[in-house]
Amino acid sequence: MWILIKGAKAVEPGLSLNGKPVDILIGDDRIAEIFPHKDQAPDRDGIETAHGRIFPDRIVQASGFIAVPGLIDMHVHFREPGHEYKETVETGSKAAAWGGFTAVCTMPNTNPVNDNAQVTRFIIEQAAKADKVRVYPVAAISKEIKGDTLCEFGELKSAGAVAVSDDGNPVTNSRLMRRALEYAKGIGLVVISHCEVPELVGTGVMNEGETATRIGLGGIPNAAESIMVSRDIMLSELTQTPVHIAHVSTRESVDAIRDAKNRGVKVTAETAPHYFSLTDQAVGDYDTHAKMNPPLRSEQDRTAICRGLADGTIDVIATDHAPHSALEKDVEFDRAANGIIGLETSLSLSLELVRKNILSMEQIVEKMSINPARILGLDRGLSPGNIADITLIDPEYSYTVDAQKFQSKSRNTPFDGWKLKGRAVMTIVGGKVVFEGL
């Protein structure tokens, strides 16, 4: 099977043809060749390539589009096994493909928890059945994510886990976290840390600040995140082991990560689009679609997140895609579940940073593709011989977000009704078109 993508502008930092219109020839699951765009269409005699004369099975006219290495989301919750009414690996994979993602990392707080090889293999099997995007399971650090006993990392890696995390719960035991870092270093697993001090969160349900005071809700201070971020930076420094900080939301966390990087600590970090697109004012009159953990913060924090993305302190944009049904969201704010869905709005919201001159298109590709691949140890990119995981983007496509049309099973988004610009129009995984919106 040969696919020829014609005329898309390639964007990948370091690529010799970066920023130029190219023709990309895909043969089966690999990128066969990339060459400067030629206006003429292949004639009946085919096209001459390094692989000989090729007769493409399909030609994609992509002038005006951007071709990037397939987007990778390092942080999603697909709810299977255990809460399939919210999301399944299949529906989550469809949402990912629609959003332009070729690969995702699923967090372990399922039911049962992904703390053993059997659950890890089950998730991989469900992804194979869905046959959409690449699904990389993240297994638990501790049994049942309770923070008491380490899981068998070696067994989990052998089953297919690419990282470990107790996401949803912090590892409050510093000795256990140290051992987790040392264990993971020995077998080559990434440690992803959910940074939270439960004693400071207390009964809080949103950001501690003016909005919480005005509407009478319990607040969560910035220190509930940044103290744990600082601890895990110190443990990374102690063990000489990389640590990846999940869903950064505060300016103090950004400062701590920046300082750590400047002194050579092996720390990486992610944030989510809601932390650079919204503030705690989005809670308004108790809108549970704006309830998440960590919570939406102040304008000062949002600005710090943008600055951290721009200067490289924050390496990755991930969605923390967290589906919930109306059963968990259409209740009092105090009782509502934390989390929003994000796979189908992430790219568009991130492109807003380009329009506002906060990030370049190359930086978006770094945050959403190159850096996740590097952190996870995946070999990706728009180079001949590489796996043909490619996202085509129409940067000028304007649309209004309609949650009722999402591929996800859930509808819990604060962005419903937003007018956005730019979206994926084709997602290719291993040479196979898994989403097409041309």
Buried (B, 14 or more C-beta within 10 A) or exposed (E): EBBBBBBBBBBBEEBEBBEEBBBBBBBEBBBBBBBEBEEEEBEEEEBEBEEEEBEBEEBBEBEBBBBBBBBBBBBBBBBBBEBBEBBBBBBBBBBBBBBBBBBBBBBBBBEEBBBBBEBBBBBBEBBEEBEBBBBBBBBBBBBBBEBEEBBBBEBBBEBBBBBBBBBBBBBBEEEBBBBBBBBBBEEEBBBBBBBBBEEBBEEBBBBBBEBBEEEEBBBBBBBBBBBBBBBBBBBBBEBEBBBBBBBBBBBBBBBBBBBBBEEEBBBBBBBBBBBBBBBBBBBEEBEBBBBBBBBBBBEEBBBBBBBBBBEEBBBBBBBBBBBBBEEBBEEEBEEBBBBBBBBBBBBBBBBBBBEEEBBBBBBBBBBBBBBBBBBBEBEBBBBBEBBBBBBBBBBEBEEEBEBEEBBBBBBBBBBBEBEBBBBBBBBBBBBBBBBBEE
